[in-house]
Amino acid sequence: MARTLSEKQRIPTSGARAVEAFAIDGRQLLAIPQLAYDVPGTPAGMNAGDSNTDLLLLERTAGGYEPFATLPAPGGEDAEFFTIDDRSFLAVACIRTGSGPYEYFTDSFVYEWNGDGFELFQTIPTFAAKQWKHWTIGDRHFLGLAQGLALPHFEGRNRDSVIFEWDGSKFGEFQGIPSQWAYNWHPFELDGQHFVAHADHVSESILYRWSGSQYVPHQPLLERTGRAFATFSTYLIAAGLSEPPSVLRWNGDRFAAHSTLDGLGARELRIVEQNGHVYLIRVNFILGTPADPQPSLTSQLYEWQDAFQLVNEFPTCGGTDAEVLSLDDGIEFAVSNSLTPEIRFANETVIYRLVD
């Protein structure tokens, strides 16, 4: 049966890099970190702009998502909501400050909900931070920081990614993960084992396995330009910017090649399971190079039928993330767009609904 994809809402954003939905104290909120604002009279460029930005918080109402609050989050790249016991946190990754020249050695933040809004809980020094990801093993809480920027003028000063652990009062460094230009984490469990996949743009993207005391390398997943992962059943999808996404299958010891998805430019993947069906939302970022990018692309929605079959497509422009908002009466999801066709930042985050 054909499924129809329609737009529900467009939210004005600027250099939107992620979309994070969560419920708290009866509110349904949407967090959108923003990389940069446009600076009138300056040349266009995907790494330009004014990065002294705020994170947007929107609340769901009967008429759609409406502004709720903002939080300081310069050069916002990611937002991760999580809970520890009865406390709720929002971690924000900040890649840079300034409006040219830029400072990549900057702070990222962990905010805590106080009942009415978020207040600063912990400041963590980071370098070109791209993503926070929270996961647990038993009663232990981990917070992975993907960071780094492997450019010649940062040689000798670049930083590895770091896994932090909750000590009961704050997050402290637990383990460094070798990296050059990290983008993403994906934790999951399979066959009674805990894994986390780590995406890197310059060096190999590696699957790590929990040994009982630390994470150890288990197998390489991508050679370069790693961006994102997704898992379901015994399958893992690995996406890199310059290669078609790979669908891998667990053989009891490692993930082995199963199939590929057509096309380049993938930046984010999101698995959706509904009524016994498995769907994959794929968000494409750019083709070309940062100096000459092609951001106006088509992104995809697939359904699993022993392989992923294309269900529908939707336009993205510098697409960066997808977040499922609801599974009632279809699949509702939000997609963040970080660029315009003219390589400016003021674009829109779009909410879609997929129905039969």
N, C-alpha and C positions, 0 to 999 in steps of 0.2 A: 504493500500500500504506500502511495506517495505521501510524503510529509511536507507540510508547508512551513516555510520560515518567514516570519514577519517581524518588523521593527515595532517595539513598544515605546521606547523613550530614547532621546539623545541628551546626554549630559555634557555641557561645556567643560572641557578640561584643557590643560596645556602640558604637552610632553608627558602624557599619562603613561606610567610604566607598569602599573599593576592594578588589579581590582581584588579586594578582599571583603567578602560578605560575612557577617556574623550577627548573632542575636545576643542581647544582653539586657537584663532588667526590663523585659517586655518590649524592647526596641529592636528593630531590624535595621542594622547599619551597614553602610558601604564605605570602605576606605579606599581612596585613590591617591597614591603618591605621584608627584609631578616633577619631572626632571628640570624643566626650564620654562621661563616666560620669554616671549618675543621682545626684542629690543628694536624699536623703530629706527630706521636709518642705518642698520648694520647689515652686512652680507648674510645671506641665508646659509645655514649649515646645520647638520644633525647633531654636532657637538658644540654648537654655539649657544647663544642666549644667556639670559640671567637666571642663574641657578639658585637664587635666594627665594625659594618657593615654599609654599605650604602644602601639607597633605589635606585633602578634602574629606570630610566626613558627611555623609548624607543619610537621612532617615527615610525608611519606606513609609508612605502614606497611601491612602486610598487612591490618590491621583498620581502616584509614582514616587520616585526618590526626590526628596527636597533637602536643601542645605541644612545641616545640623550644627557643624562646628568646623574649625580648622585647627591644625597642629603644626608647629614649626617642623619642617622636614626639608632642608635645603638639598637640592639635587636628588629629590626623592626617587628611589629605584624600586622599593618593595615595602609591603606592609604585611605583617604576620600576626594574627590574633590567636591567643591560646589562653588556657586556664591552668592554674596550679591550685589544687584544693578549691577554696572558695574565692580565689583571687583571679582577676582577669587582666590580661596584658595585651598591648599592641606594640610590637617591635617594628621600627622603621629603619630601613637601610638608606643611607645618604652617600651618594657617590662623590659629591664635590660641593664646594661653595664658590661664590664669586660670579663675575660676569665677563671674565677674560682679562688677565690670566686667571686660571682656575686653581683652587687648592683641593687636591684629592686626599691629603692627610687631614681628615675631618672627623667629627663625632657622628655616630649613629645613636639612636635613642630607643629606650624601652619605656613606654608609657603604661600607667596603671589606671584602671577604672576606679573612680571614687564614689560612684553612685549617681553622679550627675554628668560627668565627663571624664576625660583622660587627663592625668597630670604626670609630669616627668618623674620616673622612678629610677632609672639608671642611664648614665651616659657612658658609651663605650667608644674608645678611639679606634677608628677604622681607616682603611686606605682603599679608595675606589670601591666602596661596598656595593654589592649588587643584590644580595638576597639574604634574608633570615628565614630559617625553617625550624619549627619546633617539632620534636618527637619524644617519645618515651620508650624506655625499656624497664619493665616492671614499674617500680615507684620512682625511678630516676628520670629527671627531665633534662633534655638536651636542647640547645639552641645553636644551630649551625649558621655561621657567617661565611658567605661566599664573597671573596674580595680579590683585589689585585688588578694591576694594569702594567703589562709587560711592554713598556715603551723605552727607547734608548735613554732618555733623560731621567728615567727612574731606576736605571740599572744599579743594583746594590742596595736599593731602598724599597723594592717591591716586598709585599707581604703575602705569606701563605694564608689560605683559608683556616678558620679556627672553629672547633666545636667547643661551646661553652656548656657548663653544667650548673644547675640550680643547687645552691648549698643550703637552702632554707631561708636565706635572706637576700641573696643576690646571685647573679650569674658570674662565674669565674672560669678562666680558661681551663679546658680539660685536655684537648689534643689538637695539635696542628695537623693540617692536611696539605701536603705539597701541592702547590698550584702556581700558575702564572697570571691568569686572567679569568678568574672563576665567575660563574654565572648562576649556578643553581644546585639545589640538593633535592633528592627524592628518597625518603626513607620508606621501607616496606618490610613485611615479614613474609617468609616463604619456607615451607618444609621445616617449621620450628626454628628458623634462623632469622636473625635481624640483619638487614642490609641497609646501606645508604649509597645512592649513586651521586657522584659529584661531577658537574659539568665544567669544563675548562675550554676557553677559546683557543689558546696557544698550544698547550700540552695535552696529553691524553686525558679523556674523561674516564674515570675509574669507578668500578663498583667495589665498595668496601663491605666487609663482613665483620660483625661483632664477635670478638673472640671470648668474651666474658669479662674482659678488663679494658679493651680498647678496640678501635677499628683497624683492621688489617686489609691490605689490597687483596681482592678476590679475582678480578679479571678486568682488562680494559674493555671499554664499550665503544668509544669513538676516538679516532686518531687526532682530530682537531675540530675547531669551531663548535664545540659542544654547547648546547643551550638548554635542553629540557628532557625530561623523562616522564613516562606514565606506566602504570602496571595494572593488570587485571588477570585473574586466574593464574596461569603459569607463564604469562607473556609480559615482556618488557618492551616498550617502544622508546628508542633513543633518537633524539633529533639534534642535528647540527645545522648550522646556517648554510654551509656550502656543500652538503651532501643530502640525498634523499633520506628521510627518516627510515630507520631500520626497525622491523618487528622481529624480536628475538624470543625464543622459547626455551624454558628451563628443561634441562635433560636429566635433572637429579643432582648435577654437580656444577654446571655452568649454564649460561645462556648462549644458545647457538642460533645462527641466522635462520629465519623462517620466511620472511618476505620483506619487501620495501614498499614505501608509498612514493608516488610520483612527485617530482617537483623539489625546488630548493627554497631556502629562505625561512624555514621553520624556526620559531622562537619559543613557542609555548604549546603544551599538550594538556588536555584535560579529559579524563575518562568519566563517562556518565553511565550509570547502570539504572535502568528503569524497566519494571515489568518483565524481567527476564531478558531484556535486550541490553547490549553493550554498545555504547557510542563513543566516538573519539572526536573532540573538538581540537582542531589544529589551527593555530594562529601564526600567520607568516609576517615577517618583519620587513626585510628589504632584500633586493637583489643588487648586484653591483658592489661598490665599495663605499665606505663612509665619505670619501672625497667626492664620489659621484653615485649617490644612492638612487635606487628606484623603489620608492616606498609604496606606490599604489599597486597592490596585489590582490589576489583572490585567496581567501582562506576557506577551509573545508570542514565539513561535518561528515563523519563516516559511521557506518554500522558494521559490527563484526558478524561475519557469516563464514567462518573458517578462514577468512581473510577480511580486511577492511574494504567495504564497498562504499563508494561515494553516495551520500544521501542528498546533500545540498551544499551550496557555496554561498559565501557572503563577502562583500568588499572590505578590505582593511587598508589602512595607510600607516605604515610603520607600526603594525599591530604588535602588541607586547604581551597581552595576557587574556585569559578567559576565566570566568568564575560562574559556577552554577548558583542561581538564586532560588529556584523553586522547581520541584518536580510535580506540582499539582497542575492538572489540566495541560499536560505537555511539559516540555523542557524549557525553562526560562534561564538565559545566561547573559552575562555582560562581557563585552569585549572592549579593551582599551586601545586607542589609536594615539600614537605619540607624535606623528608628523602629518603635515599636509603635502599635497603633490608639489608645492613650491618649496618644500623643506623648511617650513616654519612649524611652530609648536602648537598653536591654538587650533585644536581639533576637538572631536567629541568622543566620549565613551558611549557605546551603543548597547542597548538592551534588546535582546531578541527573544522570540518565543517560537518553538518548534512544535507543531501539532499535526495530528493525522488529517 
